[in-house]
């Protein structure tokens, strides 16, 4: 990438987003950062002989960090620009008793290894096109610490397949430095993540940060070339959907001077309500709003 990249190795990780955590790196806005990440099981599945019964379930969802961003202050928005993601050549997908949508009907614990190529992942006899994405990305929350397996207004385990290379994620800042951490890469994952895992894989994420001073968000917003994604988590899908829709409507009203009725009509025409995941302690939805229509209404940026 032409300029110096600061690196954080995968042995520097947390299991909580926590305002008291000690930063592992301090960066200026605009600096490139490469963060190595473990897979969601912390590398505990090695080969076909690995035992899920031997896994330490307290050592899952490690998130590399936290990174302290100089100048980030409560009330700001942290702009996270995802430049590149690379993944290891092997991952794993699981189906577990007690976990995921089918967990009450599955006996025992099962996994399959995935061989990951340049464009596809092979699981048994079936090939899947890659859609490499980030499951866990967030900052220290406003209140009590949040474990890295739970999503919320601070980000966290959103398992949103739209968070990938080329995406920008906007996160509310609650504490000085933001205290950003990231992990839980997937080589392949469908909306819903119904079996509680995608293809869990280790990898490296190259990103940079910018600060939107005095711009305050209630919940994360994603942006790519074609859409804004209003992301919210709740105890039910209905609750998450209501939060995300209200965020989208508020954005249209506050930033683009829409009336509520005009916001409602636009969202009904080009605001797709989509499921991110239904298997974490809180459930996550997104409202995908087409930027083509937003730009016609005067949108120039978050």
Protein Blocks (a to p, Z undefined) as FASTA:
>chain_A
ZZacddddfklccfbdcfkbccfbdcdehiacddddddfklopafblmbcfklpcfklgh
iaedddddehiaghiacddddfbdcddfbdcddddehiajklmmpgcjddddddddfkbc
cehjbccddddddfbgcdddfklcddfkbgcfknpjnopaklcghiacddddfbghklpa
dehiafbdcehilnopacdddddddddddddehiacfbdcdddfkbccdddddfbfklmm
mmmmmmmmmmmmmmnopafklmmmmmmmmpccddfbfcbfbdcddddddfklmmmnopab
ZZ
